[in-house]
């Protein structure tokens, strides 16, 4: 199909033997950031190398593209490093954060991973990329753990070197489906025409079926389109096909969700009332504000997320880092799920390094600590995290998914607020799903 991105993912777990760490490259073999087109960066003033007491990690995400962008993730990673280093580092070791722009491109994503190897990174932390098939083999070959990826690809829940902190798209879509099953008539999904997008319909349908419902329509759409008039018309036709029940439309297009909603708002006047629902990452408070707040198309929409609302006091330590180290940096939105995931990922990484004490910090020792049954706390933002070789959801292709909790939000009077207190565990729904 035109514009389709060929990124293969599979729901089958890849139970690989533990990789062997690649040999340390000589300093002369390190490729400087300036020589790459991947848009890499480094925390100013943070020296790093094999001969000093510095811990080097990498954070990557797409920036300045026509599709989904997450510039706040690497920007926050740098702010986190400045905060840690201002307090003497981790166990007295300076934290050196490399960044890389994967450009929403499979070749560049692989290049980011190769640079992580060349720069002797001990982990890739708090990152976003839909091209796990391109970068994960490189990380696995070098034994570099991938801690707290955004959860956009299935590979993040199958690779033995991946340590996810949230339930990714599986939890968000299953949770949304279960919620909409109780309130909706026909449900239509609009999602990217990509291999990653192909994973979304069965996940949403798993939640709908758990509530005795089913997905009525699955519409593919170009993830970099500037208008979705045709998709909006077709979605409304499907959603209003049953006059006895109010239908629901679910756009899950990342940064382009707001573009779809512009088309949807214009088209909906000609149809009966329908409800909308989506997932965090496709909409946040800034998106709602920009689209008209209480008078905009998101009013009344259900939105599933992984974490408590951004107004929750449990986010105060993260907000303090932003205020002290990145005040005025408009790339960093504390309500953005990518920024929040990066905070949690670095919280995990710091606890792992602290358990190593004065011992050597390498990719091997970090992954060994994580594999040893270490329990990590996140200040109540997630349940206590612990990664096993295979967890409860291995049977449905997610052996590394250890946190299947989701939170439910609703847009009320133009504000994204909690619709239900606490977390809902989607493990049972996913375990019983037919995701073949």
N, C-alpha and C positions, 0 to 999 in steps of 0.2 A: 504494500500500500504506500501511496505517496507520503513522503516525510516520515515514514516509520523508522524508529531507531531500533537497531537489531542488538538488543542486550538480552541474552538468554538467561532465564532464571528457571529453577525447577523446585518443585515441592518435595523432591526426594532428598533426604539428608545425605550429606557427603561425610561419612564417618572415616576421616583420614587418620593415619597414624600421626603422632605429634611431629611437626617438622623439625628439622635440625637447623640451628642458626647458621646462616652463611658466615663465612670468614670475614673478619673485620678488614675493611678496605684501607689501603694506605692513604695518608692524607693527600697525596698527590693525585689520587684517583677520584677525589670528591669533586662533583660537578657543581660549579658555582651557580647560584640562583639566576644570575644575569644571563647565563648561557641557555636558559630554558625559556620556552614560550608559555609555560604553565602558570605564570603569574605568582611565583613563590615569594615569601617574605620572611623576615626574622625580627624578633623583638629587638628594638634599638638598644645597643649597648650590651646585649647578652652574648658574650663570647661562648663558643663551644668547640670541643674537639676531643680527641682521644686522650690527650695528656693532662686535661684539667678536670676539676671535680664538678662537672656540669652534666645535667641530665637533659638530653635532647629528645623532644617529641615533635610530632607534626599534627596539624589540624588542617583539613581541606574542606572546601565547599565551592559550589559554582557562584560566580559573581559576574555582573555586567553581561548577562546573556538574554536571549529572547524568551527563555523558559523560566523555570523556577530558580530563584537566586537566594542564597543564604549568607550574605556578607557578614552578618552579625556573629556567626559562629567563629571564624578565625579571628575577627576583631576582639571578641570576648576572650578567646584563648590567650591573646597577647595581654589583655588587661589582667587576666588571672595570673599570668607569669609575673607581671610587674608587681602585683599585690604580694605574691609569694616571695619574690626576691627582695622586696622592701622589708620583709620580716626575717631575712636570713636564709631563704630558700627552704627546701624540704630536707630535713636532717642535715642542714648546713650545706646542701648542694644547690647550686643555682639552676633554675629551670629555664631551658632554652627552647622556645617554641618556634618552629618553622611553620610557615603557612603555604598553601598551594591552592590555586584556582583551577578546579577541574573542568571549568568551562562547559559543563554539561556535554562532555565529549569523551567517547570511550578511549581514544588514543591519549588524550591529555590526562585522564584519570590514571591510566597505566603509568604515565610519566611521573605523576605525583608519587606513586608508590615506589618507583625506582629511585627517586630522589630520597625518599625516607630511608631506603636501604643504604644508599651511598653516603648519607649524612649520619649513619649509625644511630638512627632514631630507635629508642627502646620501646616506643608504642606510637600508634596513631590514635588520637584521642578526640572524641566529640566532633565527628565529621559527618558530612552529607555528600553522597554520590549515588546516582542510580546505576553506576557501572561497576558493580562488585565483581562481575565476571572478568573485568579487565584488571582491577587492582588487587583482588584477594589472592590470586595465585602467587603474585610477587611477594606479598606480605607473608603468606604461608611458607614460601620457599626460604625466606630469611628468618622465619620464626618470630615475626613482629606481631604482637597482639593488636587487635582492633577494638578499642574500648569505647563503648557508648556511641556507636554509629546511630544515625537518625532512625534506622529501621525501615528504610524505603525499599530494600531488596530482600528476597528470600534468603540469599546467601549469608546475610548477617545473622540468620537464625539456624544456619547449618554448619558453618565453618568452625572447626575446633579452636581456631585462633580468634574468634569473635566473642566479645563479652558485652552483649547488649544490655542497656539499662532500662529500656522500656519495651512494650509489646509491639512496637512498630505499626505498620499498616494492618497486620492481622487483627490486633486488638481493637484499633480504632474503627475499622469497617465492621467487624463482627458486633462490636458494642453498639454502633449506630443502627445496624440492621435490627438488633434485638429491641432497641428503643422504638424504632419506626413501626415494627410489627404490631405494636399495640395501638397505634394512632392513625395509620395510613391505609388508604386503599391501594391502587396501583403505585408501585415505586419504580422510578426510572433513574438509572445511574448515567452520568456523563463523565467520562474519564479519558486520560491520554491514550492516543493511538500508538502505544509503545509496548514493548514486552513487559516492562514493569507495570504498565496500566492493565495488561492482560490478567494480572494477579488479583485485581480488585473485585471483579464481579462475584467470584465464588466466595470471597471473604464476606462481602456485604450480604450475600444470599445465605451464608451460614447463620448469621444472626437473625435474618428474617425467618428462616425455617425453624429456628429454635422457638420462635413465637408463633408458629403455625401459619406463616405467610410465605411469599416467594417474590423474587425479583421479576418485575414485569418488562423492563426495558433496559438494554445495555447499549449505550451510544458511544462510539469512539469519536475523538476530536483531536485535531492537531494541537500539540501542547504550546505552539508558538503563534497561534492564530491571533489576529487583531479584532475579530468579530465572530460571534457564535449564533448568528440569527437563525440559521437553519436548524442547528442543534436545539436551540431554545423552543422553536416551534414544534419540533418532533417530540421533545420531552413533555411539553404541555399537552400535546395530543394524547400521548400514552397515559400521562398522569390523570387526565380527566375522562378516561374511557369508561369508568364506572360512575355514573351519576349518583349512585347511592352512597359512595364513600369518598371523602376528600383524599386526593392523591398527593404524593410527595415526589419532589425532584431533588436528587442528590448530586451536586457538582463536586468532583474531586479532581481538580485540575491544577493544584498547586497555586503558583502565583497568578495563573490565568483564570482562576475561579471568579475573580472580580470582573474580568472581561466578559465571562459568560453571564454573570448576573446583570450586567448592563444590558445585554441582549434580552435576557429573561424579563427584566423589568418592563422593557418596551412591549414585549409580546404578550405578557400575562393579562393585560387589560381586556383582551378578546376571549378569555377563557374563564371558567369557574375558578374559584379560589383554590389554590394548592399550597401545601406546606413545603418548606425546604429543610434540608439537613446536610451537614458536611462534617469535615474533620479539621482539627487544629493543624495548621500548616497550609491549609487551603483558605482559612479565614482567621483573623485575629482582631483585636479591638481597633487597631489602626485601619484595617480594611473596612470594618463596620462604620467607623467615623467618616472615612473618605466617601462612602457610598450613601451617606445621608442619615446615619444614625437611626433614630426611632422611625423616621419616615422612609427609610431605605428598604431594599429587598430582603435584608437578612432578619428583619424584625420577626420574632417568633421562631426562628430557626433553632433546631437542636444542633449542637456541636460537640463531638466527642474528643477528649484529650487524654493524655497520660498522667497529668499532674494536677495538683490543686490550682485554683484560679490565681492569676498573677497578683491579686490583692492580698493573698494569704500571707500571714506573717512568716511562714516558713521560708519564703523567698527573701527575707530581709538581708541575710548574709550575702547573697548574690548581688542584691541591689547596692549594698555597701561597697562591694568591689567596683561596681560600675561607677558609682558616685565618686569614689576616691581615685580611680585609675582611668576612667574613660568618660568623664563628665563632658557632655557636649558632642560625643561621637554618635551621630544619628544613625550609624549602621547597627548599633546595639539597642534592641528593644527588649526590655525585661519580660514583656508578655509574649515574645516569640518563642515557639516551642523548640526551635533550633538552638537559641541562646540558652534556654533552660536545660536542654539535653547536654549542652557543652559544659555547663556548670556542674551537673550531676556527674558527667564522665570524668571531669578533672577532680571532683571530690573523691571518686573511686580511685583514680590513679594516685592521688596524694596519700590515701590510706594504705594502698599497696606498698608504696615506696617507704612509708613510715614503718611498716612491718619488717622491712629489710634491714633496718637499723644502719649500722656502719658497713654492712655487706655490700658487695658489688651490685650495681643497678644496671642490668642489661635486659635485652628483650627476653632472654631465656629466664632470668630470675623473676622478672615481672610476671610472665605467663605461668611460671611454676608456682608463684605465690597465689595467683588467681585459681589455679587448678588444684591447689592443696586443700580446698574447702573453706577458704577465707570468707568470712561473712562481713559485708560492707554495709554501713548505715549511711543514710542520706538526709538526716534531719527530718524524717517523716515525709519527704517528697515522693518516696517510693517505699515499698516494703524492704526489709533487709534483703540484700542481694547476695546470692551465692550460686556459682556456676558449677555444674556437674558435667560429666562426659555426655550424659543424655538426661534430659529432664522430662517432665510429665507429658510434654507435647511432641516427643520424638516420633510417636506413631503417626502423626499427621504431617511430618516433615519439618518440625521446628525443634530440634533437639537442644538448641541453645536459648530458647525463649523461657526466661526464668521469672519474668514479671508480666503477667497478663492482666494487670489491673488497668481499668480505664475510669475516667471521670466524665460526668455528663454536665454540659453547660447549655444555656439557652440565651438567646438575645432578647432582653426584656428592657423596654424603654431605651433602646439603643445601646445598652450595656451588656457585655458578655459576662454573665453571672452563673454561679453554680445552680444547676437544676435539681441536683440530688447531693446530699451530704456524703462525703467520704468516697471510697473507691468501690468499684464493682469488679469482681474477679471473673474474667471471661474464659478461664481455663476449661471449664466443663463444656461451654458452647463450642470452643475450638476443637476440643478433643472429640466431640461427637459430630463434627462437620465432615462433609464429603468434599475434600479439596482436590480430588484426583483430576 
